Amino acid sequence: AAGYEQLCADLAGGVRTSASGRRNRPGWTEGEPDAVLVAHPSAELYGSDRVLLESVSGLIEDGRQVTVALPGPGPLEKALLERGAEVVHRATPVLRKSALSPLGLVRLAGQALAELGAARRLAAGKRLVYVNTLTIPLWLVAGRLAGVPVICHVHEAEQSAAPLVRRGLYAPLLLARRLIVNSEFSRGVIAETWPLLDRRTVVVYNGVPGPAEVSAPRPDPRPARLLFLGRLSPRKGPQVAIEAAALLRERGVDVRLSLLGAVFDGYEWFADELRARCTELGLDVEWLGFRPSVWEPVADSDIVLVPSTVDEPFGNTAVEAMLAQRPLVVSRTSGLREAAAGYANARFVTPDDPAALADAVEEIIAAWPKVRETIAADRELAIRRHDPALYRRAIAAWCRPNPAESQ
């Protein structure tokens, strides 16, 4: 935890050390406000979407004129406009796992070529192209073809992918002048995949705004209100939360499970599978769907579950639980370990293990008086680590051009 906080202190000073020991410092320039094009793959309001809002706010507060390219309308667009950004709609091929086949890659390449000219024209004349996630490589290519420096903010960490596949996924990052990543885990995956990218990579921990009002945990958590927080996708683990709730019921533990989140378009089959499994188990689950704000459901919960089954680059949901003063059960894997490190009321469990998840819930319930005594300190630690104002200043600093660098 002490090392984690030192990283935040380094960011406040605008300095970060890469794994190779190189000290990275952004350049500082004076003059007219820069025009920045920000490219993002969705218009929703999940983890990386909310982080984007803070990134855009940091650029605007630094005097930049920000245009955000989104694939279409959605709740993120309204939030961006409220913060002073311009929004344009531009079709953007998104690199998803379904595209990782010969036919899928051919289709993706064809879509990218069809949109490349328009993307290049939009990038032309800007001082910087800021690509938010590596899933939209079109904008990395468009920025370089337009002669504009490109920064990519990487929110992914596919360590479990085969080495050759991972090199292909990360290859477009070679076009970026600088990479911003959200954890040391993410930085390590990039450095292992393309070692020459390590010197271009800086770590900026996500800025996570907390709720306007915070309530203490209930005096008695019975029945225990469990909240799964995240997208309804196999990799996020709602299926694990369902199985764990059924196990707890079999053990005689009175729990109520709510699922806060929705599926990606095209993944409706997974939601159907989850509902069918609940029916098979005789488990009554509350389906909350997507909410623009998570704070009311979190406040109504006793314990937050983040049971991801695969690598995560970070874990905003883990931080949100701490900010709302709710104990957390989280998978012991990848960036989630980094996100939940040092909190007294975070319990780590083996990924994809419903029994371990159920055990951790019982442990928290048994220790409830201690949870109520210590949870406020966890919230204070989360605020210090993920202060949005600190994050916005760090993003603004790393997005200033350094005249000593070459494109």
MONORQUI-V735435 format. One record per residue. N is the residue number from 1. RES is the residue in three letters. BURIAL is I if it has 24 or more other C-alpha atoms within 12 Angstrom, else O. D_LAST is the distance of its C-alpha to the last C-alpha in whole Angstrom. Layout:
# MONORQUI-V735435
n = [N:N]
res = [RES:RES]
burial = [BURIAL:BURIAL]
d_last = [D_LAST:D_LAST]
This chain:
# MONORQUI-V735435
n = [1:2:3:4:5:6:7:8:9:10:11:12:13:14:15:16:17:18:19:20:21:22:23:24:25:26:27:28:29:30:31:32:33:34:35:36:37:38:39:40:41:42:43:44:45:46:47:48:49:50:51:52:53:54:55:56:57:58:59:60:61:62:63:64:65:66:67:68:69:70:71:72:73:74:75:76:77:78:79:80:81:82:83:84:85:86:87:88:89:90:91:92:93:94:95:96:97:98:99:100:101:102:103:104:105:106:107:108:109:110:111:112:113:114:115:116:117:118:119:120:121:122:123:124:125:126:127:128:129:130:131:132:133:134:135:136:137:138:139:140:141:142:143:144:145:146:147:148:149:150:151:152:153:154:155:156:157:158:159:160:161:162:163:164:165:166:167:168:169:170:171:172:173:174:175:176:177:178:179:180:181:182:183:184:185:186:187:188:189:190:191:192:193:194:195:196:197:198:199:200:201:202:203:204:205:206:207:208:209:210:211:212:213:214:215:216:217:218:219:220:221:222:223:224:225:226:227:228:229:230:231:232:233:234:235:236:237:238:239:240:241:242:243:244:245:246:247:248:249:250:251:252:253:254:255:256:257:258:259:260:261:262:263:264:265:266:267:268:269:270:271:272:273:274:275:276:277:278:279:280:281:282:283:284:285:286:287:288:289:290:291:292:293:294:295:296:297:298:299:300:301:302:303:304:305:306:307:308:309:310:311:312:313:314:315:316:317:318:319:320:321:322:323:324:325:326:327:328:329:330:331:332:333:334:335:336:337:338:339:340:341:342:343:344:345:346:347:348:349:350:351:352:353:354:355:356:357:358:359:360:361:362:363:364:365:366:367:368:369:370:371:372:373:374:375:376:377:378:379:380:381:382:383:384:385:386:387:388:389:390:391:392:393:394:395:396:397:398:399:400:401:402:403:404:405:406:407]
res = [ALA:ALA:GLY:TYR:GLU:GLN:LEU:CYS:ALA:ASP:LEU:ALA:GLY:GLY:VAL:ARG:THR:SER:ALA:SER:GLY:ARG:ARG:ASN:ARG:PRO:GLY:TRP:THR:GLU:GLY:GLU:PRO:ASP:ALA:VAL:LEU:VAL:ALA:HIS:PRO:SER:ALA:GLU:LEU:TYR:GLY:SER:ASP:ARG:VAL:LEU:LEU:GLU:SER:VAL:SER:GLY:LEU:ILE:GLU:ASP:GLY:ARG:GLN:VAL:THR:VAL:ALA:LEU:PRO:GLY:PRO:GLY:PRO:LEU:GLU:LYS:ALA:LEU:LEU:GLU:ARG:GLY:ALA:GLU:VAL:VAL:HIS:ARG:ALA:THR:PRO:VAL:LEU:ARG:LYS:SER:ALA:LEU:SER:PRO:LEU:GLY:LEU:VAL:ARG:LEU:ALA:GLY:GLN:ALA:LEU:ALA:GLU:LEU:GLY:ALA:ALA:ARG:ARG:LEU:ALA:ALA:GLY:LYS:ARG:LEU:VAL:TYR:VAL:ASN:THR:LEU:THR:ILE:PRO:LEU:TRP:LEU:VAL:ALA:GLY:ARG:LEU:ALA:GLY:VAL:PRO:VAL:ILE:CYS:HIS:VAL:HIS:GLU:ALA:GLU:GLN:SER:ALA:ALA:PRO:LEU:VAL:ARG:ARG:GLY:LEU:TYR:ALA:PRO:LEU:LEU:LEU:ALA:ARG:ARG:LEU:ILE:VAL:ASN:SER:GLU:PHE:SER:ARG:GLY:VAL:ILE:ALA:GLU:THR:TRP:PRO:LEU:LEU:ASP:ARG:ARG:THR:VAL:VAL:VAL:TYR:ASN:GLY:VAL:PRO:GLY:PRO:ALA:GLU:VAL:SER:ALA:PRO:ARG:PRO:ASP:PRO:ARG:PRO:ALA:ARG:LEU:LEU:PHE:LEU:GLY:ARG:LEU:SER:PRO:ARG:LYS:GLY:PRO:GLN:VAL:ALA:ILE:GLU:ALA:ALA:ALA:LEU:LEU:ARG:GLU:ARG:GLY:VAL:ASP:VAL:ARG:LEU:SER:LEU:LEU:GLY:ALA:VAL:PHE:ASP:GLY:TYR:GLU:TRP:PHE:ALA:ASP:GLU:LEU:ARG:ALA:ARG:CYS:THR:GLU:LEU:GLY:LEU:ASP:VAL:GLU:TRP:LEU:GLY:PHE:ARG:PRO:SER:VAL:TRP:GLU:PRO:VAL:ALA:ASP:SER:ASP:ILE:VAL:LEU:VAL:PRO:SER:THR:VAL:ASP:GLU:PRO:PHE:GLY:ASN:THR:ALA:VAL:GLU:ALA:MET:LEU:ALA:GLN:ARG:PRO:LEU:VAL:VAL:SER:ARG:THR:SER:GLY:LEU:ARG:GLU:ALA:ALA:ALA:GLY:TYR:ALA:ASN:ALA:ARG:PHE:VAL:THR:PRO:ASP:ASP:PRO:ALA:ALA:LEU:ALA:ASP:ALA:VAL:GLU:GLU:ILE:ILE:ALA:ALA:TRP:PRO:LYS:VAL:ARG:GLU:THR:ILE:ALA:ALA:ASP:ARG:GLU:LEU:ALA:ILE:ARG:ARG:HIS:ASP:PRO:ALA:LEU:TYR:ARG:ARG:ALA:ILE:ALA:ALA:TRP:CYS:ARG:PRO:ASN:PRO:ALA:GLU:SER:GLN]
burial = [O:O:O:I:I:O:I:I:O:I:I:I:O:I:I:I:I:I:I:O:O:O:O:I:I:I:O:O:O:O:O:O:O:I:I:I:I:I:I:I:I:I:I:I:I:I:I:I:I:I:I:I:I:I:I:I:I:I:I:I:I:I:I:I:I:I:I:I:I:I:I:O:O:O:O:I:I:O:I:I:O:O:I:I:I:I:I:I:I:I:I:I:I:I:I:I:O:O:O:O:O:O:O:O:O:O:O:I:I:O:O:I:O:O:I:I:O:I:I:I:O:I:I:I:O:I:I:I:I:I:I:I:I:I:I:I:I:I:I:I:I:I:I:I:I:I:I:I:I:I:I:I:I:I:I:I:I:I:I:O:O:O:O:O:O:I:I:I:I:I:I:I:I:I:I:I:I:I:I:I:I:I:I:I:I:I:I:I:I:I:I:O:I:I:O:O:I:I:I:I:I:I:I:I:I:I:I:I:I:I:O:O:O:O:I:I:I:I:O:O:I:O:O:I:I:I:I:I:I:I:I:I:I:I:I:I:I:I:I:I:I:I:I:I:I:I:I:I:I:O:O:O:I:O:I:I:I:I:I:I:I:I:I:O:O:O:O:O:O:I:I:O:O:I:I:O:O:I:O:O:O:O:I:O:I:O:I:I:O:O:O:I:I:I:I:O:I:I:I:I:I:I:I:I:I:I:I:I:I:I:I:I:I:I:I:I:I:I:I:I:I:I:I:I:I:I:I:I:I:I:I:I:I:I:I:I:I:I:I:I:I:I:I:I:I:I:I:I:I:I:I:I:I:I:I:I:I:I:I:I:I:I:I:I:I:O:O:I:O:O:I:I:O:I:I:I:I:I:I:O:I:I:I:I:I:I:I:I:I:I:I:I:I:I:I:I:I:I:I:I:I:O:O:O:O:O:O]
d_last = [36:36:33:31:32:31:27:28:29:25:24:26:25:21:21:21:21:20:22:21:22:19:19:16:16:14:14:16:16:19:20:21:20:17:17:16:17:18:19:22:24:28:30:32:32:32:30:26:28:29:26:24:27:26:22:23:25:23:20:23:25:22:23:20:21:21:22:22:23:25:27:31:33:34:35:31:31:34:32:29:31:33:30:29:26:26:27:26:27:25:27:24:25:25:25:28:30:33:30:30:32:32:33:31:28:29:30:27:25:27:27:23:23:26:24:20:21:22:19:17:19:19:15:15:16:14:12:11:12:14:16:19:20:19:22:20:17:18:16:13:13:14:11:9:12:12:9:8:6:8:11:14:17:19:23:24:25:27:28:31:30:30:28:27:27:24:22:22:22:19:17:15:13:11:9:8:6:10:13:16:20:23:25:25:26:23:21:24:24:20:20:23:22:18:19:15:14:16:14:12:15:17:20:22:25:26:28:31:34:37:41:42:45:46:49:51:52:55:58:59:56:59:58:55:52:49:46:44:40:38:37:40:38:39:37:37:41:43:46:46:47:50:51:51:53:55:56:56:59:61:61:63:60:60:56:54:51:49:45:43:40:40:39:36:37:39:40:43:45:44:45:48:48:48:51:53:53:54:57:58:57:59:57:56:53:51:48:47:44:41:41:38:39:40:42:46:46:45:47:50:49:50:48:44:43:40:41:38:38:35:32:30:27:29:32:32:36:37:36:37:41:40:40:43:45:46:46:43:44:40:40:39:36:32:30:34:35:32:33:36:37:39:41:45:45:43:45:43:44:43:41:43:47:49:52:49:48:52:52:50:51:54:53:52:55:57:55:55:57:54:51:53:53:49:47:46:45:42:41:41:38:36:36:35:32:31:31:29:29:27:25:24:23:21:19:19:18:15:14:13:10:10:10:10:7:4:0]
